[in-house]
Structures are given as structure tokens and as C-alpha cells.
Amino acid sequence: MVVMVIFALYLGWCIVDRHEESASIAILGFHDIVSDEAKDNEARFQMWVAGERSFRAQMAYLKEQGYQTWSLDDLDAWYCGEKEISGKIVVLTFDDGYVSAATRITTILQEYGFQGATFVIGSVVEDQKPDDATLQRYVSKEDLANQTTMHYYSHTYHLHDYSQGQYAIDRKSKTELQEDFNIQQQIVDCSYVAYPYGHANAAMIDVLKENHVKLAFGYHENRKATRKDDRYQLPRFSVNAYTSMDSFRLMLESK
């Protein structure tokens, strides 16, 4: 009961004056980043697998333009009115939890003094084998312990599925959605959640609210987040292998 009261007060504090704010922040959503050789030879036609060259060019542009990267805790503080935008801000997120998040991406972010957040599919982390040599490997439980540059959060445990014209989230009861959340909490921090495919429904949102999730993210909305947005349906830009530098700039410069 005490926890519920505290969380209610937290939510109340977060909505004070936020509807009067017009500031906005670009939240960028990436997936896997591989070597240019792998991109050219093994993943040429894979939309959600980008090459290192293009990702480095994007990060170099952010650095040249004076952007700072915020953590999701920073973003939450801003949403709640506890932190204001100073200078150019961007939030970098990565979906699914590919091993590149802990290796290639983290290395590049460190070079530019940036940070990011990866949304992990819990079931693939548990199934990951150390000797797996496939192109798209996933982070391990050991990787999740390193929270210096890359922070890890939830992409659900086993709801990243779309089949027979229906999202897994829509096929599950609220009880089943809660069970998925319970399992995921044993693997990764669930303070922040990105919906699989960016898709949410009322039952899923209720589960997140009842479990005191701070913020949840959609995908493909391709607009900046504001304090007027629902905290459980924050928009992100989709950055993929076909995103040109002109498109990347427009994401950052849009209102």
C-alpha cells in the first residue's frame, strides 16, 4: 500500500506543468550494427542490420554538432520536470539486445563520449550460447552487468513475436503478460520498456503501470518526444540500414 502511494505521488509530481512545455527530444531507435564486411556480404538486404561505417558517420555528426546523449534516467527526470534541456540532446536506444550492443556499439559510443540504452529480449539472452558463431548473436547475462556506457532494459521476455497476423501481446491475457514481466525482471532492469515492434495494448500498459515502470517506448512514430506524450507511449525515430544522412539530420532538426 505504501509503495502504491509513493508511486502515485511520483506520477503526480511528473505531470505538474508538463503540458505547458513545448520542448522536445529526439529518441533514436537502432537495432544491430555489424562490420562493413559482414554488412556487404551477409546482411546486404537486412533492413535492421546496419554497417559500422554508417553508424560511425551518424555518431560523428552528433559529435560535430555538439549533441549530448541522455540516459533514460535523464529522460525520465526531464519528463517529470526535474531536469531541463541545455544544449542539443539526443537519446540513443537499441532494440533486441544483439551482442553488438555490448561490443561494437559500446566501443564506438565510448570513443565519442556517448551513452545508450539497449532493450533486451530476455528469452534470447537465456538461450544464448557462448560458442554461437551466427551473425546475429545476442548479449549474455555477463554483458548485462556492465552498465557504464550501455544500460540494459526490457523488450519483454518472450513477447517479441508477430505471427498469423497478430502480435504476441494481443494473444496474451493480462495474467500472462504479468507472468512474462515477472520472468523478465529476473534477467534485466524493467524500469524502462520498449514494446516489441512498438506495439502496445491497454492490458500491457496496465501491467507496466501496476509494476511501476517509469517510461515505455513505441517505434516508427518518427517524431520527437514531448512532455505532452503519454509516459507509456513515448515516440521514437526508426533508424535503419537505409536511413540516409539527410534523413538522419531531419530527425534531429524536426520540431
Backbone as CSV, one residue per row, in Angstrom:
resi,resn,N_x,N_y,N_z,CA_x,CA_y,CA_z,C_x,C_y,C_z
1,MET,0.836,-1.196,0.000,0.000,0.000,0.000,0.871,1.248,0.000
2,VAL,1.922,1.241,0.841,2.822,2.385,0.925,3.516,2.622,-0.411
3,VAL,3.926,1.504,-1.065,4.594,1.604,-2.361,3.672,2.238,-3.395
4,MET,2.403,1.838,-3.385,1.441,2.389,-4.339,1.238,3.880,-4.115
5,VAL,1.209,4.303,-2.852,1.037,5.726,-2.541,2.238,6.522,-3.030
6,ILE,3.431,5.993,-2.764,4.652,6.674,-3.206,4.679,6.804,-4.721
7,PHE,4.306,5.712,-5.424,4.319,5.757,-6.892,3.275,6.736,-7.412
8,ALA,2.115,6.803,-6.759,1.078,7.747,-7.168,1.565,9.180,-7.004
9,LEU,2.269,9.450,-5.906,2.828,10.780,-5.697,3.876,11.100,-6.750
10,TYR,4.660,10.074,-7.106,5.682,10.234,-8.152,5.040,10.620,-9.474
11,LEU,3.968,9.924,-9.845,3.279,10.237,-11.092,2.665,11.631,-11.032
12,GLY,2.115,11.983,-9.876,1.525,13.301,-9.750,2.548,14.395,-9.924
13,TRP,3.724,14.209,-9.328,4.801,15.185,-9.480,5.205,15.316,-10.940
14,CYS,5.202,14.211,-11.653,5.679,14.222,-13.028,4.742,14.955,-13.982
15,ILE,3.472,15.119,-13.625,2.572,15.773,-14.570,2.415,17.260,-14.263
16,VAL,3.062,17.743,-13.201,2.948,19.152,-12.856,3.570,20.014,-13.951
17,ASP,2.781,20.854,-14.548,3.221,21.834,-15.532,3.763,21.243,-16.827
18,ARG,3.820,19.910,-16.967,4.458,19.362,-18.158,3.667,19.647,-19.420
19,HIS,2.350,19.833,-19.326,1.555,20.098,-20.514,1.779,21.500,-21.054
20,GLU,2.435,22.351,-20.253,2.717,23.700,-20.698,4.065,23.792,-21.396
21,GLU,4.798,22.703,-21.406,6.123,22.709,-22.001,6.051,22.365,-23.488
22,SER,6.867,23.037,-24.275,6.878,22.788,-25.718,8.178,22.152,-26.180
23,ALA,9.144,21.940,-25.265,10.429,21.358,-25.642,10.235,19.918,-26.093
24,SER,11.141,19.437,-26.921,11.044,18.070,-27.435,12.433,17.474,-27.580
25,ILE,12.486,16.147,-27.558,13.756,15.420,-27.633,13.634,14.284,-28.635
26,ALA,14.640,14.138,-29.471,14.677,13.024,-30.428,15.185,11.777,-29.715
27,ILE,14.368,10.726,-29.744,14.777,9.415,-29.231,14.975,8.525,-30.456
28,LEU,16.198,8.129,-30.700,16.523,7.358,-31.896,16.537,5.863,-31.581
29,GLY,15.932,5.066,-32.458,15.869,3.626,-32.261,16.652,2.880,-33.330
30,PHE,17.734,2.226,-32.912,18.570,1.410,-33.804,18.348,-0.073,-33.486
31,HIS,18.980,-0.935,-34.264,18.982,-2.361,-33.962,20.419,-2.867,-33.938
32,ASP,20.803,-3.710,-34.871,22.132,-4.322,-34.868,23.105,-3.507,-35.726
33,ILE,24.368,-3.451,-35.285,25.438,-2.805,-36.048,26.550,-3.833,-36.219
34,VAL,26.904,-4.128,-37.464,27.927,-5.140,-37.741,29.067,-4.513,-38.535
35,SER,30.120,-5.279,-38.749,31.243,-4.779,-39.546,30.773,-4.498,-40.970
36,ASP,31.466,-3.635,-41.653,31.085,-3.330,-43.034,31.205,-4.558,-43.929
37,GLU,32.186,-5.395,-43.644,32.336,-6.633,-44.418,31.123,-7.534,-44.233
38,ALA,30.682,-7.694,-42.998,29.507,-8.525,-42.723,28.262,-7.918,-43.345
39,LYS,28.158,-6.601,-43.292,27.001,-5.940,-43.895,26.973,-6.177,-45.395
40,ASP,28.094,-6.029,-46.040,28.162,-6.169,-47.503,27.965,-7.606,-47.963
41,ASN,28.445,-8.555,-47.184,28.433,-9.948,-47.637,27.317,-10.806,-47.053
42,GLU,26.940,-10.560,-45.799,25.969,-11.426,-45.150,24.633,-10.757,-44.854
43,ALA,24.637,-9.431,-44.766,23.413,-8.735,-44.358,23.058,-7.586,-45.299
44,ARG,23.416,-7.752,-46.549,23.227,-6.662,-47.522,21.779,-6.202,-47.591
45,PHE,20.852,-7.131,-47.520,19.443,-6.784,-47.700,18.647,-6.818,-46.385
46,GLN,19.366,-6.807,-45.275,18.689,-6.817,-43.973,18.526,-5.382,-43.463
47,MET,17.299,-4.948,-43.413,16.974,-3.564,-43.072,17.434,-3.175,-41.673
48,TRP,17.346,-4.119,-40.735,17.619,-3.791,-39.343,19.042,-4.109,-38.924
49,VAL,19.895,-4.362,-39.893,21.317,-4.581,-39.628,22.094,-3.533,-40.412
50,ALA,22.703,-2.593,-39.709,23.463,-1.524,-40.366,24.954,-1.803,-40.254
51,GLY,25.713,-1.210,-41.152,27.159,-1.355,-41.130,27.809,-0.325,-40.215
52,GLU,29.004,-0.663,-39.751,29.712,0.231,-38.832,29.992,1.593,-39.449
53,ARG,30.309,1.624,-40.743,30.642,2.893,-41.392,29.511,3.909,-41.271
54,SER,28.300,3.469,-41.546,27.164,4.395,-41.498,26.869,4.824,-40.059
55,PHE,27.000,3.899,-39.108,26.745,4.249,-37.711,27.792,5.232,-37.207
56,ARG,29.047,5.010,-37.571,30.099,5.944,-37.165,29.839,7.335,-37.750
57,ALA,29.374,7.383,-38.986,29.095,8.681,-39.612,27.996,9.413,-38.849
58,GLN,27.002,8.672,-38.396,25.914,9.281,-37.624,26.417,9.798,-36.281
59,MET,27.244,9.007,-35.601,27.780,9.433,-34.314,28.739,10.610,-34.480
60,ALA,29.515,10.590,-35.553,30.424,11.707,-35.816,29.641,12.996,-36.050
61,TYR,28.522,12.890,-36.745,27.684,14.066,-36.981,27.145,14.611,-35.661
62,LEU,26.678,13.742,-34.791,26.179,14.183,-33.483,27.275,14.924,-32.715
63,LYS,28.483,14.368,-32.749,29.597,14.992,-32.031,29.933,16.353,-32.629
64,GLU,30.021,16.420,-33.954,30.362,17.668,-34.635,29.338,18.763,-34.360
65,GLN,28.085,18.360,-34.215,27.006,19.327,-33.996,26.799,19.666,-32.526
66,GLY,27.615,19.077,-31.661,27.561,19.419,-30.248,26.461,18.741,-29.452
67,TYR,25.999,17.576,-29.904,24.942,16.864,-29.177,25.495,16.153,-27.943
68,GLN,24.683,16.134,-26.901,24.926,15.311,-25.723,23.908,14.170,-25.726
69,THR,24.314,13.016,-25.226,23.372,11.896,-25.116,22.880,11.795,-23.678
70,TRP,21.585,11.575,-23.534,20.979,11.397,-22.220,20.698,9.930,-21.961
71,SER,20.795,9.541,-20.709,20.350,8.218,-20.296,18.829,8.242,-20.168
72,LEU,18.220,7.080,-19.979,16.769,7.052,-19.786,16.395,7.643,-18.433
73,ASP,17.294,7.575,-17.463,17.038,8.253,-16.192,16.996,9.767,-16.397
74,ASP,17.883,10.283,-17.235,17.858,11.710,-17.576,16.548,12.073,-18.261
75,LEU,16.145,11.223,-19.203,14.909,11.468,-19.942,13.716,11.476,-19.003
76,ASP,13.685,10.548,-18.069,12.598,10.481,-17.104,12.578,11.731,-16.224
77,ALA,13.749,12.172,-15.798,13.827,13.387,-14.972,13.308,14.594,-15.750
78,TRP,13.638,14.671,-17.024,13.132,15.766,-17.867,11.615,15.677,-18.009
79,TYR,11.105,14.489,-18.268,9.666,14.304,-18.422,8.928,14.747,-17.163
80,CYS,9.533,14.484,-16.015,8.927,14.828,-14.733,9.121,16.295,-14.359
81,GLY,9.852,17.043,-15.180,10.086,18.449,-14.868,11.210,18.684,-13.890
82,GLU,11.999,17.644,-13.627,13.109,17.757,-12.683,14.413,18.126,-13.379
83,LYS,14.412,18.131,-14.705,15.620,18.418,-15.477,15.194,19.152,-16.741
84,GLU,15.958,20.143,-17.155,15.617,20.895,-18.357,16.674,20.674,-19.432
85,ILE,16.293,20.904,-20.657,17.200,20.741,-21.788,18.194,21.895,-21.814
86,SER,19.464,21.564,-21.887,20.517,22.562,-22.026,21.403,22.134,-23.184
87,GLY,21.362,22.876,-24.263,22.114,22.497,-25.445,21.350,21.496,-26.298
88,LYS,22.067,20.743,-27.095,21.470,19.771,-28.001,21.483,18.390,-27.360
89,ILE,20.309,17.787,-27.245,20.165,16.499,-26.558,19.573,15.456,-27.502
90,VAL,20.077,14.237,-27.412,19.509,13.112,-28.145,19.594,11.875,-27.247
91,VAL,18.642,10.954,-27.420,18.654,9.689,-26.679,18.850,8.559,-27.686
92,LEU,19.833,7.709,-27.432,20.164,6.604,-28.340,19.675,5.293,-27.740
93,THR,18.801,4.593,-28.458,18.296,3.304,-27.986,18.523,2.230,-29.046
94,PHE,18.645,0.990,-28.584,18.935,-0.146,-29.462,18.025,-1.303,-29.062
95,ASP,17.316,-1.855,-30.022,16.338,-2.895,-29.730,16.887,-4.309,-29.926
96,ASP,16.358,-5.223,-29.145,16.528,-6.672,-29.257,17.680,-7.239,-28.437
97,GLY,18.757,-6.474,-28.261,19.850,-6.968,-27.430,20.890,-7.769,-28.175
98,TYR,21.225,-7.349,-29.387,22.285,-8.025,-30.124,23.621,-7.817,-29.428
99,VAL,24.547,-8.762,-29.621,25.833,-8.691,-28.945,26.594,-7.435,-29.334
100,SER,26.299,-6.857,-30.473,26.970,-5.620,-30.883,26.738,-4.494,-29.888
101,ALA,25.626,-4.551,-29.140,25.348,-3.516,-28.143,26.446,-3.478,-27.091
102,ALA,26.947,-4.649,-26.717,27.962,-4.747,-25.679,29.381,-4.675,-26.232
103,THR,29.520,-4.772,-27.528,30.858,-4.796,-28.126,31.053,-3.608,-29.072
104,ARG,30.709,-3.777,-30.317,30.972,-2.767,-31.344,30.323,-1.409,-31.009
105,ILE,29.041,-1.439,-30.649,28.331,-0.181,-30.387,28.899,0.514,-29.164
106,THR,29.114,-0.238,-28.101,29.665,0.349,-26.880,31.026,0.985,-27.138
107,THR,31.873,0.302,-27.901,33.196,0.837,-28.224,33.091,2.168,-28.958
108,ILE,32.200,2.241,-29.933,32.031,3.473,-30.708,31.468,4.584,-29.826
109,LEU,30.478,4.274,-29.009,29.910,5.288,-28.124,30.965,5.839,-27.180
110,GLN,31.825,4.968,-26.659,32.882,5.419,-25.760,33.838,6.369,-26.466
111,GLU,34.128,6.102,-27.726,35.031,6.965,-28.488,34.487,8.385,-28.599
112,TYR,33.165,8.507,-28.670,32.554,9.825,-28.833,32.039,10.411,-27.512
113,GLY,32.231,9.696,-26.425,31.756,10.177,-25.138,30.245,10.111,-24.997
114,PHE,29.630,9.140,-25.669,28.178,8.985,-25.653,27.766,7.814,-24.768
115,GLN,26.460,7.690,-24.561,25.888,6.555,-23.848,24.611,6.115,-24.551
116,GLY,24.177,4.914,-24.268,22.976,4.396,-24.920,22.207,3.454,-24.022
117,ALA,21.047,3.024,-24.494,20.201,2.071,-23.769,19.760,0.974,-24.728
118,THR,19.918,-0.263,-24.300,19.514,-1.406,-25.115,18.335,-2.114,-24.461
119,PHE,17.313,-2.399,-25.261,16.131,-3.124,-24.795,16.295,-4.593,-25.167
120,VAL,16.363,-5.424,-24.145,16.761,-6.819,-24.296,15.560,-7.763,-24.299
121,ILE,15.563,-8.718,-25.225,14.592,-9.809,-25.222,15.138,-10.882,-24.284
122,GLY,14.488,-11.061,-23.146,15.028,-11.938,-22.112,15.220,-13.377,-22.529
123,SER,14.292,-13.908,-23.306,14.365,-15.325,-23.669,15.587,-15.636,-24.527
124,VAL,15.994,-14.713,-25.409,17.154,-14.983,-26.258,18.449,-14.832,-25.470
125,VAL,18.431,-14.000,-24.424,19.605,-13.898,-23.560,19.834,-15.235,-22.861
126,GLU,18.778,-15.827,-22.373,18.904,-17.112,-21.679,19.313,-18.226,-22.627
127,ASP,18.895,-18.135,-23.884,19.210,-19.186,-24.857,20.574,-18.996,-25.501
128,GLN,21.218,-17.830,-25.283,22.473,-17.532,-25.951,23.577,-18.499,-25.545
129,LYS,24.268,-19.049,-26.534,25.374,-19.976,-26.279,26.693,-19.270,-26.585
130,PRO,27.677,-19.387,-25.707,28.957,-18.685,-25.883,29.652,-18.981,-27.207
131,ASP,29.477,-20.190,-27.732,30.172,-20.569,-28.960,29.320,-20.361,-30.211
132,ASP,28.219,-19.620,-30.073,27.342,-19.344,-31.210,28.075,-18.439,-32.197
133,ALA,28.252,-18.895,-33.434,29.015,-18.144,-34.424,28.118,-17.471,-35.468
134,THR,26.816,-17.470,-35.272,25.921,-16.853,-36.244,26.118,-15.340,-36.242
135,LEU,25.710,-14.696,-37.320,25.905,-13.250,-37.482,25.214,-12.478,-36.374
136,GLN,23.940,-12.773,-36.137,23.180,-12.014,-35.164,23.102,-12.742,-33.824
137,ARG,24.139,-12.609,-33.025,24.168,-13.158,-31.682,23.618,-12.119,-30.719
138,TYR,23.309,-12.566,-29.512,22.719,-11.677,-28.515,23.625,-11.525,-27.305
139,VAL,23.369,-10.509,-26.520,24.159,-10.289,-25.313,23.952,-11.434,-24.340
140,SER,24.910,-11.598,-23.470,24.838,-12.630,-22.443,24.468,-11.984,-21.114
141,LYS,24.198,-12.794,-20.116,23.903,-12.266,-18.788,25.096,-11.500,-18.230
142,GLU,26.309,-11.933,-18.598,27.503,-11.240,-18.138,27.566,-9.838,-18.733
143,ASP,27.157,-9.703,-19.974,27.157,-8.379,-20.620,26.242,-7.407,-19.888
144,LEU,25.126,-7.907,-19.370,24.139,-7.042,-18.725,24.680,-6.405,-17.445
145,ALA,25.764,-6.942,-16.913,26.333,-6.403,-15.677,27.114,-5.115,-15.930
146,ASN,27.514,-4.871,-17.165,28.289,-3.668,-17.494,27.329,-2.544,-17.855
147,GLN,27.179,-1.588,-16.948,26.202,-0.518,-17.133,26.867,0.852,-17.277
148,THR,28.129,0.907,-17.654,28.849,2.180,-17.704,28.455,3.022,-18.911
149,THR,28.561,2.451,-20.084,28.243,3.172,-21.324,26.881,2.759,-21.861
150,MET,26.622,1.467,-21.848,25.352,0.935,-22.329,24.540,0.432,-21.139
151,HIS,23.295,0.883,-21.061,22.399,0.450,-19.992,21.349,-0.485,-20.598
152,TYR,20.969,-1.518,-19.867,20.099,-2.552,-20.416,18.740,-2.575,-19.715
153,TYR,17.693,-2.620,-20.545,16.322,-2.616,-20.042,15.487,-3.635,-20.823
154,SER,14.174,-3.565,-20.668,13.310,-4.657,-21.140,12.678,-4.441,-22.516
155,HIS,12.725,-5.513,-23.300,11.994,-5.611,-24.571,11.012,-6.784,-24.465
156,THR,10.636,-7.106,-23.216,9.817,-8.246,-22.790,10.639,-9.542,-22.821
157,TYR,10.128,-10.535,-22.127,10.833,-11.813,-22.070,10.581,-12.649,-23.316
158,HIS,9.318,-12.881,-23.637,9.029,-13.785,-24.763,7.801,-13.303,-25.539
159,LEU,7.730,-11.984,-25.760,6.587,-11.424,-26.489,6.992,-10.805,-27.816
160,HIS,8.232,-11.001,-28.209,8.706,-10.437,-29.476,8.370,-11.400,-30.609
161,ASP,7.085,-11.424,-30.936,6.618,-12.350,-31.977,5.403,-11.750,-32.678
162,TYR,5.412,-11.874,-33.979,4.257,-11.480,-34.798,3.993,-12.621,-35.769
163,SER,2.875,-13.295,-35.601,2.560,-14.422,-36.471,1.050,-14.526,-36.666
164,GLN,0.673,-15.067,-37.798,-0.744,-15.239,-38.140,-1.511,-13.918,-38.004
165,GLY,-0.826,-12.846,-38.391,-1.465,-11.529,-38.411,-1.747,-10.943,-37.051
166,GLN,-1.035,-11.403,-36.013,-1.314,-10.919,-34.667,-0.030,-10.819,-33.838
167,TYR,0.055,-9.738,-33.056,1.181,-9.559,-32.157,1.006,-10.461,-30.936
168,ALA,2.125,-10.950,-30.421,2.071,-11.815,-29.241,1.372,-11.121,-28.077
169,ILE,1.613,-9.832,-27.924,0.984,-9.077,-26.829,-0.535,-9.186,-26.896
170,ASP,-1.079,-9.197,-28.111,-2.535,-9.259,-28.279,-3.094,-10.667,-28.101
171,ARG,-2.229,-11.661,-28.138,-2.686,-13.042,-27.965,-2.692,-13.467,-26.493
172,LYS,-2.105,-12.629,-25.637,-1.938,-12.998,-24.235,-2.973,-12.308,-23.353
173,SER,-3.347,-12.986,-22.284,-4.213,-12.389,-21.271,-3.365,-11.464,-20.404
174,LYS,-4.020,-10.645,-19.614,-3.276,-9.768,-18.710,-2.449,-10.591,-17.727
175,THR,-2.992,-11.704,-17.272,-2.248,-12.577,-16.363,-0.975,-13.092,-17.018
176,GLU,-1.061,-13.477,-18.272,0.107,-13.975,-19.000,1.119,-12.860,-19.243
177,LEU,0.634,-11.653,-19.499,1.541,-10.510,-19.680,2.289,-10.227,-18.380
178,GLN,1.592,-10.355,-17.259,2.240,-10.157,-15.961,3.275,-11.252,-15.703
179,GLU,2.969,-12.463,-16.072,3.916,-13.556,-15.887,5.180,-13.320,-16.703
180,ASP,5.012,-12.826,-17.929,6.161,-12.506,-18.768,7.011,-11.429,-18.097
181,PHE,6.350,-10.424,-17.547,7.058,-9.346,-16.859,7.826,-9.884,-15.656
182,ASN,7.205,-10.771,-14.909,7.852,-11.340,-13.720,9.142,-12.077,-14.078
183,ILE,9.099,-12.847,-15.149,10.291,-13.584,-15.579,11.372,-12.610,-16.049
184,GLN,10.963,-11.626,-16.811,11.921,-10.657,-17.348,12.638,-9.895,-16.235
185,GLN,11.938,-9.624,-15.142,12.542,-8.904,-14.033,13.721,-9.655,-13.426
186,GLN,13.746,-10.974,-13.614,14.840,-11.779,-13.085,16.083,-11.688,-13.961
187,ILE,15.932,-11.107,-15.137,17.025,-11.068,-16.104,17.593,-9.672,-16.277
188,VAL,16.728,-8.665,-16.340,17.179,-7.311,-16.666,16.315,-6.285,-15.949
189,ASP,16.832,-5.109,-15.785,16.107,-4.000,-15.173,14.886,-3.649,-16.026
190,CYS,13.716,-3.664,-15.412,12.480,-3.381,-16.142,11.920,-1.992,-15.819
191,SER,12.784,-1.090,-15.370,12.343,0.282,-15.100,11.849,0.969,-16.364
192,TYR,12.402,0.551,-17.508,12.018,1.092,-18.804,11.759,-0.064,-19.758
193,VAL,10.747,0.096,-20.605,10.328,-0.987,-21.503,10.109,-0.435,-22.907
194,ALA,10.580,-1.172,-23.899,10.243,-0.887,-25.294,9.357,-2.017,-25.787
195,TYR,8.202,-1.669,-26.324,7.274,-2.686,-26.804,7.827,-3.382,-28.048
196,PRO,7.700,-4.705,-28.143,8.093,-5.400,-29.374,7.349,-4.825,-30.574
197,TYR,8.090,-4.478,-31.592,7.546,-3.866,-32.811,6.891,-2.506,-32.521
198,GLY,7.079,-1.985,-31.334,6.464,-0.718,-30.965,4.991,-0.810,-30.663
199,HIS,4.475,-2.027,-30.558,3.031,-2.224,-30.403,2.647,-2.467,-28.946
200,ALA,1.653,-1.706,-28.465,1.139,-1.874,-27.102,-0.374,-2.009,-27.144
201,ASN,-0.946,-2.512,-26.065,-2.406,-2.503,-25.914,-2.733,-2.131,-24.466
202,ALA,-3.999,-1.972,-24.158,-4.411,-1.496,-22.837,-3.959,-2.425,-21.721
203,ALA,-4.058,-3.738,-21.952,-3.671,-4.702,-20.915,-2.181,-4.599,-20.607
204,MET,-1.374,-4.469,-21.648,0.075,-4.359,-21.449,0.417,-3.084,-20.697
205,ILE,-0.210,-1.996,-21.064,0.047,-0.723,-20.388,-0.361,-0.809,-18.925
206,ASP,-1.466,-1.479,-18.638,-1.898,-1.663,-17.251,-0.853,-2.433,-16.448
207,VAL,-0.288,-3.469,-17.052,0.747,-4.247,-16.371,1.946,-3.367,-16.045
208,LEU,2.363,-2.543,-16.984,3.515,-1.673,-16.745,3.223,-0.661,-15.649
209,LYS,2.026,-0.098,-15.672,1.652,0.861,-14.625,1.660,0.198,-13.248
210,GLU,1.074,-0.978,-13.169,0.966,-1.680,-11.885,2.319,-2.131,-11.352
211,ASN,3.302,-2.234,-12.258,4.647,-2.635,-11.844,5.605,-1.447,-11.773
212,HIS,5.039,-0.255,-11.810,5.797,0.979,-11.591,6.892,1.226,-12.628
213,VAL,6.674,0.780,-13.851,7.600,1.102,-14.934,7.584,2.608,-15.146
214,LYS,8.733,3.208,-15.318,8.823,4.665,-15.406,8.390,5.191,-16.775
215,LEU,8.977,4.638,-17.836,8.657,5.070,-19.195,8.605,3.849,-20.101
216,ALA,7.762,3.914,-21.150,7.708,2.843,-22.150,7.692,3.473,-23.533
217,PHE,8.267,2.762,-24.505,8.552,3.341,-25.807,7.914,2.565,-26.954
218,GLY,7.396,3.327,-27.914,6.895,2.750,-29.146,8.021,2.701,-30.173
219,TYR,7.640,2.700,-31.450,8.633,2.682,-32.530,7.939,3.135,-33.807
220,HIS,8.704,3.679,-34.724,8.197,4.101,-36.041,7.327,5.358,-35.996
221,GLU,7.128,5.991,-34.832,6.315,7.207,-34.806,7.016,8.342,-35.552
222,ASN,8.358,8.277,-35.538,9.183,9.230,-36.289,8.852,10.684,-35.973
223,ARG,8.786,10.976,-34.696,8.660,12.350,-34.213,9.313,12.433,-32.843
224,LYS,9.591,13.643,-32.414,10.237,13.844,-31.133,9.256,13.643,-29.975
225,ALA,9.809,13.325,-28.821,9.004,13.149,-27.616,8.853,14.494,-26.905
226,THR,7.678,14.717,-26.338,7.419,15.922,-25.556,6.832,15.527,-24.210
227,ARG,6.692,16.481,-23.333,6.080,16.210,-22.036,4.570,16.028,-22.152
228,LYS,4.023,16.290,-23.304,2.598,16.061,-23.524,2.306,14.605,-23.858
229,ASP,3.329,13.860,-24.250,3.146,12.455,-24.618,2.846,11.612,-23.388
230,ASP,2.071,10.557,-23.605,1.821,9.560,-22.568,3.153,8.899,-22.210
231,ARG,3.463,8.830,-20.920,4.737,8.245,-20.491,4.863,6.778,-20.897
232,TYR,3.740,6.113,-21.201,3.786,4.703,-21.587,3.690,4.510,-23.104
233,GLN,3.789,5.608,-23.839,3.780,5.500,-25.301,4.650,6.593,-25.907
234,LEU,5.881,6.685,-25.434,6.790,7.696,-25.959,7.249,7.310,-27.368
235,PRO,7.320,8.283,-28.268,7.670,8.002,-29.665,9.177,7.922,-29.893
236,ARG,9.550,7.136,-30.890,10.951,7.060,-31.307,11.060,7.156,-32.824
237,PHE,12.227,7.612,-33.265,12.552,7.591,-34.686,13.136,6.224,-35.039
238,SER,12.781,5.722,-36.194,13.315,4.463,-36.692,14.557,4.736,-37.534
239,VAL,15.713,4.264,-37.053,16.974,4.409,-37.795,17.385,3.024,-38.256
240,ASN,17.481,2.827,-39.557,17.813,1.500,-40.087,18.916,1.588,-41.128
241,ALA,19.202,0.474,-41.772,20.308,0.412,-42.725,20.100,1.318,-43.933
242,TYR,18.867,1.722,-44.191,18.576,2.557,-45.353,18.379,4.031,-44.994
243,THR,18.640,4.392,-43.747,18.485,5.784,-43.321,19.662,6.607,-43.840
244,SER,19.366,7.562,-44.695,20.418,8.413,-45.257,20.841,9.463,-44.236
245,MET,21.975,10.096,-44.473,22.417,11.160,-43.574,21.454,12.340,-43.626
246,ASP,20.872,12.611,-44.775,19.887,13.692,-44.854,18.684,13.385,-43.971
247,SER,18.221,12.134,-44.017,17.089,11.737,-43.167,17.466,11.797,-41.692
248,PHE,18.682,11.393,-41.400,19.168,11.421,-40.020,19.176,12.856,-39.495
249,ARG,19.657,13.779,-40.290,19.671,15.191,-39.887,18.267,15.710,-39.657
250,LEU,17.335,15.324,-40.519,15.963,15.801,-40.384,15.318,15.311,-39.084
251,MET,15.661,14.092,-38.684,15.146,13.592,-37.410,15.551,14.516,-36.271
252,LEU,16.789,14.919,-36.288,17.331,15.734,-35.213,16.802,17.168,-35.267
253,GLU,16.546,17.665,-36.464,16.159,19.065,-36.631,14.666,19.284,-36.651
254,SER,13.886,18.193,-36.685,12.431,18.337,-36.703,11.935,18.931,-35.391
255,LYS,10.744,19.511,-35.423,10.168,20.132,-34.231,9.255,19.152,-33.489
